[in-house]
Amino acid sequence: MIENLILGAFLVVPLLIVAFLFSDELWQERHLEARLARSRRMNWRHPLRSLKHRH
């Protein structure tokens, strides 16, 4: 009985760790794609105005 609990813990804990790391990687990838999409927007302002308001 106790052996089954220990075996189950050794199987479930690594699975939870892998699931957490994978979900974090997916979140970072989605966040990066959103940042790239924002930076690809066309700037239609006049060149002098965009130089004046550069961040």
PQR file of N, CA, C, O and H, with PARSE charges and radii, in Angstrom:
ATOM      1  N   MET A   1       0.830  -1.198   0.000 -0.4000 1.5000
ATOM      2  CA  MET A   1       0.000   0.000   0.000 -0.0000 2.0000
ATOM      3  C   MET A   1       0.869   1.254   0.000  0.5500 1.7000
ATOM      4  O   MET A   1       0.681   2.142  -0.831 -0.5500 1.4000
ATOM      5  N   ILE A   2       1.818   1.327   0.931 -0.4000 1.5000
ATOM      6  CA  ILE A   2       2.673   2.505   1.008 -0.0000 2.0000
ATOM      7  C   ILE A   2       3.589   2.597  -0.215  0.5500 1.7000
ATOM      8  O   ILE A   2       3.972   3.686  -0.640 -0.5500 1.4000
ATOM      9  H   ILE A   2       1.971   0.605   1.606  0.4000 1.0000
ATOM     10  N   GLU A   3       3.934   1.418  -0.775 -0.4000 1.5000
ATOM     11  CA  GLU A   3       4.771   1.410  -1.980 -0.0000 2.0000
ATOM     12  C   GLU A   3       4.024   2.043  -3.158  0.5500 1.7000
ATOM     13  O   GLU A   3       4.621   2.739  -3.980 -0.5500 1.4000
ATOM     14  H   GLU A   3       3.622   0.533  -0.430  0.4000 1.0000
ATOM     15  N   ASN A   4       2.726   1.798  -3.230 -0.4000 1.5000
ATOM     16  CA  ASN A   4       1.926   2.396  -4.306 -0.0000 2.0000
ATOM     17  C   ASN A   4       1.860   3.913  -4.167  0.5500 1.7000
ATOM     18  O   ASN A   4       1.891   4.626  -5.170 -0.5500 1.4000
ATOM     19  H   ASN A   4       2.241   1.232  -2.562  0.4000 1.0000
ATOM     20  N   LEU A   5       1.772   4.408  -2.954 -0.4000 1.5000
ATOM     21  CA  LEU A   5       1.743   5.855  -2.744 -0.0000 2.0000
ATOM     22  C   LEU A   5       3.078   6.493  -3.134  0.5500 1.7000
ATOM     23  O   LEU A   5       3.106   7.552  -3.761 -0.5500 1.4000
ATOM     24  H   LEU A   5       1.747   3.829  -2.139  0.4000 1.0000
ATOM     25  N   ILE A   6       4.168   5.852  -2.767 -0.4000 1.5000
ATOM     26  CA  ILE A   6       5.487   6.379  -3.120 -0.0000 2.0000
ATOM     27  C   ILE A   6       5.686   6.344  -4.624  0.5500 1.7000
ATOM     28  O   ILE A   6       6.162   7.313  -5.214 -0.5500 1.4000
ATOM     29  H   ILE A   6       4.146   4.992  -2.258  0.4000 1.0000
ATOM     30  N   LEU A   7       5.321   5.227  -5.247 -0.4000 1.5000
ATOM     31  CA  LEU A   7       5.441   5.115  -6.701 -0.0000 2.0000
ATOM     32  C   LEU A   7       4.574   6.157  -7.400  0.5500 1.7000
ATOM     33  O   LEU A   7       5.001   6.778  -8.373 -0.5500 1.4000
ATOM     34  H   LEU A   7       4.934   4.439  -4.767  0.4000 1.0000
ATOM     35  N   GLY A   8       3.352   6.343  -6.899 -0.4000 1.5000
ATOM     36  CA  GLY A   8       2.461   7.355  -7.477 -0.0000 2.0000
ATOM     37  C   GLY A   8       3.040   8.750  -7.347  0.5500 1.7000
ATOM     38  O   GLY A   8       2.926   9.562  -8.266 -0.5500 1.4000
ATOM     39  H   GLY A   8       3.004   5.838  -6.109  0.4000 1.0000
ATOM     40  N   ALA A   9       3.664   9.036  -6.205 -0.4000 1.5000
ATOM     41  CA  ALA A   9       4.278  10.358  -6.017 -0.0000 2.0000
ATOM     42  C   ALA A   9       5.429  10.557  -6.991  0.5500 1.7000
ATOM     43  O   ALA A   9       5.591  11.641  -7.553 -0.5500 1.4000
ATOM     44  H   ALA A   9       3.757   8.377  -5.459  0.4000 1.0000
ATOM     45  N   PHE A  10       6.232   9.510  -7.192 -0.4000 1.5000
ATOM     46  CA  PHE A  10       7.349   9.620  -8.128 -0.0000 2.0000
ATOM     47  C   PHE A  10       6.886   9.747  -9.574  0.5500 1.7000
ATOM     48  O   PHE A  10       7.625  10.258 -10.415 -0.5500 1.4000
ATOM     49  H   PHE A  10       6.101   8.630  -6.736  0.4000 1.0000
ATOM     50  N   LEU A  11       5.693   9.297  -9.869 -0.4000 1.5000
ATOM     51  CA  LEU A  11       5.164   9.442 -11.227 -0.0000 2.0000
ATOM     52  C   LEU A  11       4.441  10.773 -11.420  0.5500 1.7000
ATOM     53  O   LEU A  11       4.528  11.371 -12.493 -0.5500 1.4000
ATOM     54  H   LEU A  11       5.093   8.881  -9.186  0.4000 1.0000
ATOM     55  N   VAL A  12       3.735  11.240 -10.405 -0.4000 1.5000
ATOM     56  CA  VAL A  12       2.911  12.437 -10.544 -0.0000 2.0000
ATOM     57  C   VAL A  12       3.732  13.715 -10.413  0.5500 1.7000
ATOM     58  O   VAL A  12       3.502  14.664 -11.164 -0.5500 1.4000
ATOM     59  H   VAL A  12       3.664  10.755  -9.534  0.4000 1.0000
ATOM     60  N   VAL A  13       4.673  13.768  -9.490 -0.4000 1.5000
ATOM     61  CA  VAL A  13       5.438  14.993  -9.262 -0.0000 2.0000
ATOM     62  C   VAL A  13       6.236  15.403 -10.507  0.5500 1.7000
ATOM     63  O   VAL A  13       6.165  16.570 -10.895 -0.5500 1.4000
ATOM     64  H   VAL A  13       4.860  12.997  -8.880  0.4000 1.0000
ATOM     65  N   PRO A  14       6.993  14.503 -11.153 -0.5600 1.5000
ATOM     66  CA  PRO A  14       7.686  14.923 -12.389  0.2800 2.0000
ATOM     67  C   PRO A  14       6.721  15.344 -13.490  0.5500 1.7000
ATOM     68  O   PRO A  14       7.022  16.250 -14.268 -0.5500 1.4000
ATOM     69  N   LEU A  15       5.563  14.691 -13.560 -0.4000 1.5000
ATOM     70  CA  LEU A  15       4.568  15.073 -14.560 -0.0000 2.0000
ATOM     71  C   LEU A  15       4.069  16.497 -14.320  0.5500 1.7000
ATOM     72  O   LEU A  15       3.892  17.261 -15.269 -0.5500 1.4000
ATOM     73  H   LEU A  15       5.319  13.955 -12.928  0.4000 1.0000
ATOM     74  N   LEU A  16       3.845  16.853 -13.063 -0.4000 1.5000
ATOM     75  CA  LEU A  16       3.417  18.218 -12.741 -0.0000 2.0000
ATOM     76  C   LEU A  16       4.511  19.233 -13.061  0.5500 1.7000
ATOM     77  O   LEU A  16       4.222  20.327 -13.547 -0.5500 1.4000
ATOM     78  H   LEU A  16       3.989  16.232 -12.292  0.4000 1.0000
ATOM     79  N   ILE A  17       5.752  18.878 -12.792 -0.4000 1.5000
ATOM     80  CA  ILE A  17       6.863  19.788 -13.091 -0.0000 2.0000
ATOM     81  C   ILE A  17       6.967  20.016 -14.594  0.5500 1.7000
ATOM     82  O   ILE A  17       7.120  21.154 -15.037 -0.5500 1.4000
ATOM     83  H   ILE A  17       5.987  17.990 -12.398  0.4000 1.0000
ATOM     84  N   VAL A  18       6.887  18.956 -15.373 -0.4000 1.5000
ATOM     85  CA  VAL A  18       6.969  19.090 -16.830 -0.0000 2.0000
ATOM     86  C   VAL A  18       5.792  19.905 -17.360  0.5500 1.7000
ATOM     87  O   VAL A  18       5.974  20.751 -18.234 -0.5500 1.4000
ATOM     88  H   VAL A  18       6.763  18.032 -15.012  0.4000 1.0000
ATOM     89  N   ALA A  19       4.603  19.663 -16.847 -0.4000 1.5000
ATOM     90  CA  ALA A  19       3.426  20.424 -17.291 -0.0000 2.0000
ATOM     91  C   ALA A  19       3.585  21.906 -16.970  0.5500 1.7000
ATOM     92  O   ALA A  19       3.228  22.751 -17.790 -0.5500 1.4000
ATOM     93  H   ALA A  19       4.455  18.975 -16.136  0.4000 1.0000
ATOM     94  N   PHE A  20       4.113  22.236 -15.796 -0.4000 1.5000
ATOM     95  CA  PHE A  20       4.313  23.633 -15.427 -0.0000 2.0000
ATOM     96  C   PHE A  20       5.340  24.290 -16.342  0.5500 1.7000
ATOM     97  O   PHE A  20       5.121  25.405 -16.814 -0.5500 1.4000
ATOM     98  H   PHE A  20       4.403  21.549 -15.130  0.4000 1.0000
ATOM     99  N   LEU A  21       6.462  23.611 -16.598 -0.4000 1.5000
ATOM    100  CA  LEU A  21       7.498  24.193 -17.457 -0.0000 2.0000
ATOM    101  C   LEU A  21       6.992  24.369 -18.880  0.5500 1.7000
ATOM    102  O   LEU A  21       7.296  25.376 -19.518 -0.5500 1.4000
ATOM    103  H   LEU A  21       6.640  22.705 -16.214  0.4000 1.0000
ATOM    104  N   PHE A  22       6.229  23.413 -19.388 -0.4000 1.5000
ATOM    105  CA  PHE A  22       5.705  23.511 -20.737 -0.0000 2.0000
ATOM    106  C   PHE A  22       4.705  24.658 -20.855  0.5500 1.7000
ATOM    107  O   PHE A  22       4.723  25.393 -21.843 -0.5500 1.4000
ATOM    108  H   PHE A  22       5.982  22.595 -18.869  0.4000 1.0000
ATOM    109  N   SER A  23       3.831  24.819 -19.854 -0.4000 1.5000
ATOM    110  CA  SER A  23       2.854  25.901 -19.908 -0.0000 2.0000
ATOM    111  C   SER A  23       3.559  27.260 -19.818  0.5500 1.7000
ATOM    112  O   SER A  23       3.141  28.219 -20.467 -0.5500 1.4000
ATOM    113  H   SER A  23       3.816  24.222 -19.053  0.4000 1.0000
ATOM    114  N   ASP A  24       4.626  27.344 -19.014 -0.4000 1.5000
ATOM    115  CA  ASP A  24       5.384  28.584 -18.918 -0.0000 2.0000
ATOM    116  C   ASP A  24       6.055  28.911 -20.246  0.5500 1.7000
ATOM    117  O   ASP A  24       6.099  30.074 -20.649 -0.5500 1.4000
ATOM    118  H   ASP A  24       4.965  26.565 -18.487  0.4000 1.0000
ATOM    119  N   GLU A  25       6.576  27.898 -20.927 -0.4000 1.5000
ATOM    120  CA  GLU A  25       7.212  28.116 -22.227 -0.0000 2.0000
ATOM    121  C   GLU A  25       6.192  28.593 -23.254  0.5500 1.7000
ATOM    122  O   GLU A  25       6.485  29.482 -24.054 -0.5500 1.4000
ATOM    123  H   GLU A  25       6.540  26.953 -20.600  0.4000 1.0000
ATOM    124  N   LEU A  26       4.996  28.008 -23.236 -0.4000 1.5000
ATOM    125  CA  LEU A  26       3.947  28.445 -24.156 -0.0000 2.0000
ATOM    126  C   LEU A  26       3.530  29.884 -23.876  0.5500 1.7000
ATOM    127  O   LEU A  26       3.298  30.659 -24.803 -0.5500 1.4000
ATOM    128  H   LEU A  26       4.758  27.287 -22.587  0.4000 1.0000
ATOM    129  N   TRP A  27       3.436  30.242 -22.588 -0.4000 1.5000
ATOM    130  CA  TRP A  27       3.056  31.607 -22.235 -0.0000 2.0000
ATOM    131  C   TRP A  27       4.104  32.597 -22.725  0.5500 1.7000
ATOM    132  O   TRP A  27       3.759  33.648 -23.266 -0.5500 1.4000
ATOM    133  H   TRP A  27       3.625  29.612 -21.834  0.4000 1.0000
ATOM    134  N   GLN A  28       5.385  32.271 -22.542 -0.4000 1.5000
ATOM    135  CA  GLN A  28       6.447  33.174 -22.981 -0.0000 2.0000
ATOM    136  C   GLN A  28       6.443  33.314 -24.494  0.5500 1.7000
ATOM    137  O   GLN A  28       6.663  34.407 -25.015 -0.5500 1.4000
ATOM    138  H   GLN A  28       5.666  31.417 -22.103  0.4000 1.0000
ATOM    139  N   GLU A  29       6.194  32.214 -25.209 -0.4000 1.5000
ATOM    140  CA  GLU A  29       6.152  32.268 -26.663 -0.0000 2.0000
ATOM    141  C   GLU A  29       4.998  33.149 -27.138  0.5500 1.7000
ATOM    142  O   GLU A  29       5.166  33.945 -28.062 -0.5500 1.4000
ATOM    143  H   GLU A  29       6.016  31.325 -24.786  0.4000 1.0000
ATOM    144  N   ARG A  30       3.828  33.009 -26.511 -0.4000 1.5000
ATOM    145  CA  ARG A  30       2.670  33.820 -26.880 -0.0000 2.0000
ATOM    146  C   ARG A  30       2.929  35.294 -26.578  0.5500 1.7000
ATOM    147  O   ARG A  30       2.545  36.168 -27.355 -0.5500 1.4000
ATOM    148  H   ARG A  30       3.692  32.361 -25.761  0.4000 1.0000
ATOM    149  N   HIS A  31       3.586  35.569 -25.439 -0.4000 1.5000
ATOM    150  CA  HIS A  31       3.906  36.938 -25.053 -0.0000 2.0000
ATOM    151  C   HIS A  31       4.889  37.561 -26.055  0.5500 1.7000
ATOM    152  O   HIS A  31       4.755  38.733 -26.405 -0.5500 1.4000
ATOM    153  H   HIS A  31       3.897  34.859 -24.808  0.4000 1.0000
ATOM    154  N   LEU A  32       5.863  36.792 -26.509 -0.4000 1.5000
ATOM    155  CA  LEU A  32       6.826  37.277 -27.485 -0.0000 2.0000
ATOM    156  C   LEU A  32       6.150  37.571 -28.816  0.5500 1.7000
ATOM    157  O   LEU A  32       6.442  38.586 -29.449 -0.5500 1.4000
ATOM    158  H   LEU A  32       5.972  35.839 -26.224  0.4000 1.0000
ATOM    159  N   GLU A  33       5.244  36.688 -29.248 -0.4000 1.5000
ATOM    160  CA  GLU A  33       4.520  36.921 -30.497 -0.0000 2.0000
ATOM    161  C   GLU A  33       3.683  38.193 -30.412  0.5500 1.7000
ATOM    162  O   GLU A  33       3.614  38.953 -31.377 -0.5500 1.4000
ATOM    163  H   GLU A  33       5.006  35.863 -28.734  0.4000 1.0000
ATOM    164  N   ALA A  34       3.054  38.427 -29.277 -0.4000 1.5000
ATOM    165  CA  ALA A  34       2.243  39.639 -29.114 -0.0000 2.0000
ATOM    166  C   ALA A  34       3.127  40.876 -29.160  0.5500 1.7000
ATOM    167  O   ALA A  34       2.741  41.889 -29.744 -0.5500 1.4000
ATOM    168  H   ALA A  34       3.111  37.809 -28.492  0.4000 1.0000
ATOM    169  N   ARG A  35       4.303  40.810 -28.553 -0.4000 1.5000
ATOM    170  CA  ARG A  35       5.218  41.954 -28.569 -0.0000 2.0000
ATOM    171  C   ARG A  35       5.708  42.224 -29.993  0.5500 1.7000
ATOM    172  O   ARG A  35       5.815  43.382 -30.396 -0.5500 1.4000
ATOM    173  H   ARG A  35       4.617  39.987 -28.078  0.4000 1.0000
ATOM    174  N   LEU A  36       6.005  41.174 -30.755 -0.4000 1.5000
ATOM    175  CA  LEU A  36       6.455  41.359 -32.123 -0.0000 2.0000
ATOM    176  C   LEU A  36       5.337  41.928 -32.991  0.5500 1.7000
ATOM    177  O   LEU A  36       5.589  42.756 -33.866 -0.5500 1.4000
ATOM    178  H   LEU A  36       5.918  40.233 -30.427  0.4000 1.0000
ATOM    179  N   ALA A  37       4.112  41.492 -32.753 -0.4000 1.5000
ATOM    180  CA  ALA A  37       2.979  42.005 -33.522 -0.0000 2.0000
ATOM    181  C   ALA A  37       2.780  43.493 -33.255  0.5500 1.7000
ATOM    182  O   ALA A  37       2.452  44.249 -34.169 -0.5500 1.4000
ATOM    183  H   ALA A  37       3.907  40.819 -32.042  0.4000 1.0000
ATOM    184  N   ARG A  38       2.980  43.918 -32.002 -0.4000 1.5000
ATOM    185  CA  ARG A  38       2.837  45.352 -31.699 -0.0000 2.0000
ATOM    186  C   ARG A  38       3.940  46.162 -32.359  0.5500 1.7000
ATOM    187  O   ARG A  38       3.696  47.283 -32.807 -0.5500 1.4000
ATOM    188  H   ARG A  38       3.247  43.304 -31.260  0.4000 1.0000
ATOM    189  N   SER A  39       5.152  45.616 -32.429 -0.4000 1.5000
ATOM    190  CA  SER A  39       6.257  46.381 -32.990 -0.0000 2.0000
ATOM    191  C   SER A  39       6.205  46.433 -34.511  0.5500 1.7000
ATOM    192  O   SER A  39       6.851  47.287 -35.119 -0.5500 1.4000
ATOM    193  H   SER A  39       5.351  44.705 -32.066  0.4000 1.0000
ATOM    194  N   ARG A  40       5.446  45.533 -35.137 -0.4000 1.5000
ATOM    195  CA  ARG A  40       5.353  45.527 -36.591 -0.0000 2.0000
ATOM    196  C   ARG A  40       4.302  46.481 -37.130  0.5500 1.7000
ATOM    197  O   ARG A  40       4.145  46.612 -38.344 -0.5500 1.4000
ATOM    198  H   ARG A  40       4.921  44.840 -34.644  0.4000 1.0000
ATOM    199  N   ARG A  41       3.576  47.152 -36.231 -0.4000 1.5000
ATOM    200  CA  ARG A  41       2.561  48.086 -36.712 -0.0000 2.0000
ATOM    201  C   ARG A  41       3.213  49.209 -37.498  0.5500 1.7000
ATOM    202  O   ARG A  41       4.296  49.680 -37.149 -0.5500 1.4000
ATOM    203  H   ARG A  41       3.703  47.045 -35.244  0.4000 1.0000
ATOM    204  N   MET A  42       2.556  49.627 -38.544 -0.4000 1.5000
ATOM    205  CA  MET A  42       3.084  50.687 -39.387 -0.0000 2.0000
ATOM    206  C   MET A  42       2.931  52.032 -38.680  0.5500 1.7000
ATOM    207  O   MET A  42       1.873  52.343 -38.132 -0.5500 1.4000
ATOM    208  H   MET A  42       1.676  49.245 -38.827  0.4000 1.0000
ATOM    209  N   ASN A  43       3.981  52.806 -38.702 -0.4000 1.5000
ATOM    210  CA  ASN A  43       3.943  54.134 -38.116 -0.0000 2.0000
ATOM    211  C   ASN A  43       3.645  55.124 -39.248  0.5500 1.7000
ATOM    212  O   ASN A  43       4.492  55.376 -40.106 -0.5500 1.4000
ATOM    213  H   ASN A  43       4.840  52.553 -39.147  0.4000 1.0000
ATOM    214  N   TRP A  44       2.427  55.680 -39.235 -0.4000 1.5000
ATOM    215  CA  TRP A  44       2.013  56.571 -40.306 -0.0000 2.0000
ATOM    216  C   TRP A  44       2.250  58.038 -39.960  0.5500 1.7000
ATOM    217  O   TRP A  44       1.839  58.923 -40.711 -0.5500 1.4000
ATOM    218  H   TRP A  44       1.739  55.475 -38.539  0.4000 1.0000
ATOM    219  N   ARG A  45       2.909  58.306 -38.830 -0.4000 1.5000
ATOM    220  CA  ARG A  45       3.152  59.697 -38.470 -0.0000 2.0000
ATOM    221  C   ARG A  45       4.253  60.293 -39.340  0.5500 1.7000
ATOM    222  O   ARG A  45       5.061  59.580 -39.936 -0.5500 1.4000
ATOM    223  H   ARG A  45       3.243  57.587 -38.220  0.4000 1.0000
ATOM    224  N   HIS A  46       4.259  61.586 -39.392 -0.4000 1.5000
ATOM    225  CA  HIS A  46       5.298  62.296 -40.132 -0.0000 2.0000
ATOM    226  C   HIS A  46       6.660  61.971 -39.511  0.5500 1.7000
ATOM    227  O   HIS A  46       6.753  61.843 -38.290 -0.5500 1.4000
ATOM    228  H   HIS A  46       3.603  62.165 -38.908  0.4000 1.0000
ATOM    229  N   PRO A  47       7.707  61.836 -40.312 -0.5600 1.5000
ATOM    230  CA  PRO A  47       9.021  61.458 -39.768  0.2800 2.0000
ATOM    231  C   PRO A  47       9.530  62.400 -38.684  0.5500 1.7000
ATOM    232  O   PRO A  47      10.123  61.939 -37.709 -0.5500 1.4000
ATOM    233  N   LEU A  48       9.312  63.717 -38.829 -0.4000 1.5000
ATOM    234  CA  LEU A  48       9.777  64.634 -37.796 -0.0000 2.0000
ATOM    235  C   LEU A  48       8.994  64.453 -36.500  0.5500 1.7000
ATOM    236  O   LEU A  48       9.557  64.546 -35.409 -0.5500 1.4000
ATOM    237  H   LEU A  48       8.830  64.091 -39.621  0.4000 1.0000
ATOM    238  N   ARG A  49       7.697  64.195 -36.624 -0.4000 1.5000
ATOM    239  CA  ARG A  49       6.894  63.986 -35.426 -0.0000 2.0000
ATOM    240  C   ARG A  49       7.290  62.675 -34.730  0.5500 1.7000
ATOM    241  O   ARG A  49       7.325  62.611 -33.502 -0.5500 1.4000
ATOM    242  H   ARG A  49       7.240  64.119 -37.510  0.4000 1.0000
ATOM    243  N   SER A  50       7.585  61.638 -35.513 -0.4000 1.5000
ATOM    244  CA  SER A  50       7.979  60.370 -34.885 -0.0000 2.0000
ATOM    245  C   SER A  50       9.352  60.503 -34.218  0.5500 1.7000
ATOM    246  O   SER A  50       9.608  59.834 -33.217 -0.5500 1.4000
ATOM    247  H   SER A  50       7.556  61.690 -36.511  0.4000 1.0000
ATOM    248  N   LEU A  51      10.227  61.339 -34.744 -0.4000 1.5000
ATOM    249  CA  LEU A  51      11.514  61.570 -34.092 -0.0000 2.0000
ATOM    250  C   LEU A  51      11.339  62.344 -32.793  0.5500 1.7000
ATOM    251  O   LEU A  51      12.053  62.116 -31.817 -0.5500 1.4000
ATOM    252  H   LEU A  51      10.019  61.882 -35.557  0.4000 1.0000
ATOM    253  N   LYS A  52      10.381  63.259 -32.798 -0.4000 1.5000
ATOM    254  CA  LYS A  52      10.128  64.076 -31.619 -0.0000 2.0000
ATOM    255  C   LYS A  52       9.556  63.245 -30.469  0.5500 1.7000
ATOM    256  O   LYS A  52       9.864  63.499 -29.305 -0.5500 1.4000
ATOM    257  H   LYS A  52       9.800  63.444 -33.591  0.4000 1.0000
ATOM    258  N   HIS A  53       8.728  62.259 -30.794 -0.4000 1.5000
ATOM    259  CA  HIS A  53       8.045  61.458 -29.770 -0.0000 2.0000
ATOM    260  C   HIS A  53       8.639  60.069 -29.644  0.5500 1.7000
ATOM    261  O   HIS A  53       7.928  59.131 -29.283 -0.5500 1.4000
ATOM    262  H   HIS A  53       8.477  62.053 -31.740  0.4000 1.0000
ATOM    263  N   ARG A  54       9.897  59.914 -29.926 -0.4000 1.5000
ATOM    264  CA  ARG A  54      10.528  58.598 -29.841 -0.0000 2.0000
ATOM    265  C   ARG A  54      10.666  58.172 -28.389  0.5500 1.7000
ATOM    266  O   ARG A  54      10.988  58.984 -27.522 -0.5500 1.4000
ATOM    267  H   ARG A  54      10.474  60.676 -30.219  0.4000 1.0000
ATOM    268  N   HIS A  55      10.420  56.890 -28.129 -0.4000 1.5000
ATOM    269  CA  HIS A  55      10.499  56.371 -26.753 -0.0000 2.0000
ATOM    270  C   HIS A  55      11.781  55.636 -26.564  0.5500 1.7000
ATOM    271  O   HIS A  55      12.043  55.122 -25.477 -0.5500 1.4000
ATOM    272  H   HIS A  55      10.158  56.231 -28.833  0.4000 1.0000
TER
END
